[in-house]
Amino acid sequence: MSRPRHRAHVEGLSLWAPTLPGWTVARAVLRGEATAGPPRPIPPPACLPAAERRRAPLTVALSLAAAEEAVQACGRPAAALLAVFASAHGDLPVIDDICRTLVHTPTLVSPTRFLHSIHNAPAGIWSQHHRNGLANTAVSGAQHSFAQGLMEALIQCEAEQRPVLFVAYDTEAVGALTHTTASRGSLAAALVLAPQPGPHTLTRLDWALERSPCDAPAPATAAAQCLRDNAMAPALPLFEALATQRPASLAWPLSARQSLRLDLAA
């Protein structure tokens, strides 16, 4: 029996990695029109005051770089968007730093570092500095974090009939965490989803939940394959399809028994 189909429209998007710094570069590389260059540092978040910009950890800089580019492309004010932020592991470098401080000099734990270790820190910082009083959601679902976050954003877009910013990001494990966490490199992806088509619509997404398992899609291009060890690598096949602007059908596992299927229109 076929499952009910739902619909959303992409109005803005971004892909950020040290070798793919923003959607203009990433789209050209994923289309085979350019090659990935040497790694570049993630820029500090322009939306933050100077003092906070200097203290912002990599996860905040990475996620906000993607969020800002996607929001600028969609033509909507940031304050008008619901937001869903997804990360499998949160800020691994900050967590490692706090753990080492607790072991060696526990009285010197920084309150600011502790704030940045909280899983919803990027979502909270983004909302605060855009004066966005709407609901924001922080999602973590282990190896299914990208799919779980995307599902949450699609459901909110459908249920609330409002545009939603979806940001998915993860960084590299460091220190003792490398023994338990397999995330490598830095990667962030962002989409602005709207319930209805509009002047900034880029493509249509038809989606459904299915009661069946599936394997996560694998990236096809060489540039994307270089990022496959990051926890947000499941996002890459979607952005490869968005770059080529061709119809595509993709599915991601949500659990051992359920999957999310997405069909991209031309």
WOJO-V106988 format. One record per backbone hydrogen bond with DSSP energy under -1.0 kcal/mol. CO is the residue of the C=O (numbers start at 1). NH is the residue of the N-H. Records with the same first field share a line. If there is no record, write none. Layout:
BEGIN
CO->NH  NH
END
This chain:
BEGIN
6->207
8->205
9->194
10->202
12->192
14->190
15->22
16->188
18->40
20->17  22
22->26
23->27
24->28
25->29
26->30
27->31
28->33
29->32
45->48
49->53
50->54
51->55
52->56
57->61
58->62
59->63
60->64
61->65
62->66
63->67
64->68
65->69
66->70
67->71
68->72
69->73
70->74
77->80
78->81
82->165
83->137
84->167
85->139
86->169
90->92
91->95
92->96
93->97
94->98
95->99
96->100
97->101
98->102
99->103
100->104
101->105
105->108
110->114
111->115
112->116
113->117
115->118
118->121
120->124
121->125
122->126
123->127
124->128
125->129
127->132
128->131
135->83
137->85
139->87
141->144
142->145
144->148
145->149
146->150
147->151
148->152
149->153
150->154
151->155
152->156
153->157
154->158
155->159
156->160
163->82
164->193
165->84
166->191
167->86
168->189
170->187
174->177
175->178
176->179
177->180  181
183->173
187->170
188->16
189->168
190->14
191->166
192->11
193->164
194->9
198->201
203->10
204->265
205->8
206->263
207->6
208->261
210->212  259
221->225
222->226
224->227
225->228
227->230
229->184
230->233
232->235
233->236
235->239
236->240
237->241
238->242
239->243
240->244
241->245  246
248->264
250->262
252->260
258->254  255
259->210
260->252
261->208
262->250
263->206
264->248
END
